[in-house]
């Protein structure tokens, strides 16, 4: 499995870092009550935290909103994934169970208040990349069928011209989504070396240990930053 972040991203966000958890061999079709309980616990903690404070004003969220501005993305119109997730919960809308491995990722994401993506690496031929969008890149929104064209230069998660997440961590694609048939996947944990590196490392460790414990799957962890832009693991 290969994950790489292009230099143009670090030129814009020099302190960006990406904790990585690569996974091979999950059973995402069974029922795991313990994971459902973990997600419920994280949701309850989030509800309590934001009973008195707006999510967009939380110190954990402000760096992502500023990063979106640097990238030319209006954070009031396009929220970072973790801000959107916590805003939904803060409004009392809860969060549905999706699938065991996604629920686990969301539980850890909420606990550490970090955006954690999940990408089916069985649909990636060469590498999952983070880079500016190029001519020919296309995006099919989650749940949709019609292809969109990302804006030129927009920071995207992409593989072979198929955009997996638009506007950095804003919206996921139908292509590469996690399903009950997913066996191999990669979790990127987006953070900043000068803001929340400790949380990124702790979330990465907790997620890897939990995946091995619950699913008996193989994992490999890594870190991608300006000095080390590529992660590769043979599992």
Steps between C-alpha positions, in 0.01 A plus 500: 500500500632841404391842627669819391450873548632730230734789568240757393294408806791564735580826321156619609488322836861444610399369843253245367549139602313180427496211741443178307345168594508241221283193548478164328240232561205648692162332523269796457184295461465363853351666809728643769298625800818627668567737211142626511551572871825689430325719244212571740753599768680740264169653390400557864833670576456724198146593602621599845794703374296709262205567724650842584730581206452523125693238308650755260645691799666198660882526515529154345303615193646847442823375336299309240281798423811715453659233279187494284532877456865461398390243242238741365208306649226686688470306831151639559383339175721191492578362845789271582374145558555507877324836535204371299483181706514681834255768387246233413540341843497835683163574339358182653478313171717213624691292250395174334690175502652453155716189518732359768829632365353842414333520842835428662668773298226745591524409869873578503448811286249640751708404803805689374307761296698429185389438142556132425418377151452142384585385148448157344846414369358214300385769257843670478728383221823690574471743790264718698625856457432845642569766237348791307227393259601472134324504167331164452434434869138410575295462818178306561338624825418247771161350415501655153557387143583820310865596472617846606817684404698632796624855478850535350759492776252383764672272754356150466553140600527319167606177331554471125290807430211382717454754778422326828452812716439855379625819665759313708275338765160636404300244303557134422450329165280208411814342357722350767238512775513232768247219453425165664731345239798721587799302622797735455491868588697803602417755766669841461491717813540864396672731748770760554846447648485826696144455630387143564779257411465324837130440437572371148753251635272387782202459264715305255620263772154448649342435162765247395479309829119496487493372142739218583305417815147504359561379145820297530624696198857598416593868536793726423533855626694797368526875478508720192630855524705751300824310561344156444230536232451130423375207708518149362424170669492140386251314719 
